[in-house]
Amino acid sequence: MTDITLLIVDDHPVVRDGLRGMFAAEGSGFRVLGEASNGVEGVELTERLDPDVVLMDLRMPGGGGVDAIAELARRGARARVLVLTTYDTDTDTLPAIEAGATGYLLKDAPREELFAAVRAAADGRTVLSPTVASRLVTAVRAPAPDTGLSARENEILALVAKGTANRAIAAELFISEATVKTHLTHIYAKLGVKDRAAAVAAGYERGILGTT
């Protein structure tokens, strides 16, 4: 049986070393092809190494996981992306899944659960940690008002309402400043406005940002 090949993308060397050691200790069945410390490097290595599965962290300086997942999908990469992170909030899970992640697992998952998730992801099956699955079910059963904005766009609009500059938004969300500007362009178009102030005003008017 052919080994499942892996690429580990995480900004913490200790985490990467631990995961590599874990898969190596498992013996046959897994083979780690390489490691990357951010999403940009992860995309480049995925194209070069062509792994079966990419273990992708989300919040990484120098290039976040969601942007990397979306870029891999845009490039038509063969690899399946299994998010492995400590974050399970709606603003993390939904954008990652919308971007094209095959699965979403938390770093406190038991060893066997991680191995099973990698095998499932390699087969193209969706894998979600129980916490994340519960959140998604809740979101489907009780959807937010249809504002036309994505989860990430709502998050950025909320930061804009607090007076946060584009560079600070990029740093807080672990995405590039160019990506923030792209999201703002989409927000303006969806809300029918032309600048940040008008977007915030429209956000409050439509109940996206709550009450003033």
N, C-alpha and C positions, 0 to 999 in steps of 0.2 A: 504494500500500500504506500502511495506517495505521501511524503511529509507535507503538511500544511505550512506554507512559507509566510513569514510575518515581518512587518516593519513596525517598530515601536516609535511613536512620536510623543515626546513628553519633555518639558523643559527642566525636569529634575533628574540629574544624573543617577541619584540613588534609586529613584523609581525605575529608570531604564535598566540599571544593573540588576535590580531585584526581579524584574519581569524576565529579563534574558536568562537569569539563573534559574528561575522557576520553570521556564519552558525547556531549558537544557536538562534539568534534573528529571523532567517528566520522561525523558528518553525518546524513543521513536514516536513519530506522529507530528512533531513540530520542529520548525527550523527558522531561527531568527536571521533574516538577511541583513538587517541594518537598523540603525537608530537615527532619529532626528530630534533636534531640540526645539523646533517651532514648525508652524504650519507650512511656511514657504519652503523650508528645507524638506519637509515631509512630502510635499507635492513633487519636488524635483527627484527625490529618492524613489518615490513610488513609480514614477515614469521610467527611471533607470533600472530599478531592481525587479519591478513587476511582481510584487508579493500577492499572495492570495488574500490576505487580510491585513489591514492597517489598524493598529491599536492607537486611537487618536485621543489625546487630551484636548480640552477645550480652551482654557485660558492660558495662553503662552505669550510672553513678550516676544516681539519680532514676527508675529503671525499666528493668529488664533485658529482653533480647530474648525469652527463653522465656515470661515472663508476657505480653508483648505479643502473641506468636504465639498463645498460648492464648486471649487475650481477643478477638483478631480472629476466631479460629475460632468462639468462642462467639457473637459478634455476626453470624456468617454473612457476613463480608466477602468480596467478589468477588476481591480482590487475592491473587495468589500470593506467598508469602514465600520469598525466597531468602536464606538466612543467609550473611553474608560476614564472616568473623571470623579471628582469628589462633589461635583455640583449637580443638584437634582431639581432646581427651580424651573418653573415654566419658561422663563426667559432664556434658559440654557437648553432644556430638552427640546422644546418645539422648534427653534431655529435649526438645531443640529439635524433633527429628523426631516424637517422640510428641505434642508440642503442636500439630503440624500444618504444619511447614515443608515446602515443596515440594522444596527443595534445600538443599545445604550446601556452601559453597565457602570455601576459605582465601584470605586476602588476598594471598598470594604467587602466586596463579594468574596465568598469562599473560593479557594483555589480550584476545586472541581467545577464550580459554577462558571468560572472564567474559562477553563478548558472547554467545557461544553458549549459556551457561548461562541468561542472561536470556531469550533467545529461547525456549529449551526450557521454562523456568518459565512464561512467558506462555502457552505452549501446554498447560500443565498436566502436563508431563512431569517426572519426578523427576530431579534432577541432584545427583550427589555427587562430591566431589573424590576422587581415587584413594585417598588416605590414609584418608579417612572411610569410603569403601566397604569398604576392607580391614578396618577396625575393626568395622564392622557385620557383615560376613561371619564374622569371628572370634567375635563375640558370639553369633551365631546357631548356629554350629557347636559352640561350647563355652560354653553358657549357664551363668551363675552359679547356685548353688543357689536353688531357688524359695522365697524368703522371703516373697513376697507384697508386698514393698516395691518401689517404683519406684526408678530410678537416683537421682533427686533425693532421695527419702526416705532411701535408704541413706546418701547423702552428708550429709544433715542429722543423721541418727542418729550418724554417726561424729564430727561436730563436737560434738554434745551429749555424747558419751562423753568428749570432751576438756575438758568443762566450759565450752564456749563459750556465751555468753548469746545470747538470740534476736536482739538488736540487732546483735551482732557477726556472727552467722551471716548475717543479712540483708545486712550490709555486704560480707562476704566473697564471697557468692554473687550479689551485685548483684540481689537481690530485695527486696520490701518485708517489713517485720516482720510484717505481717498475713498474708502468704503463708507465712512460716515457721511461724506459729501454726496455719495451716490444715494444712500438711504434718504438723506434730506431732500434730494431732488425728487425722489419718488413720493415722499411725504407731501411736498408742496403740490405736486401734480394731483395726488389723490384728494387733497383738501381744497384744491383750487386757489392756492395762495402763492405769493412770490417771495416771501422772506420769513425769517425765524419768528419775528414778532407776530405776524399774521397767522403763522402756523399754530403758535401757542394760543392765540385768541380763539382760533377755530377749534382747537382741542378742547378748550374749556366750554365753548358754546355747544359742542356736540357731545359733551359728557365723557370724552376720552380721557381727560385729565382730572375728572372729578369736578368739584365745585370750587369756585374762587373764594 
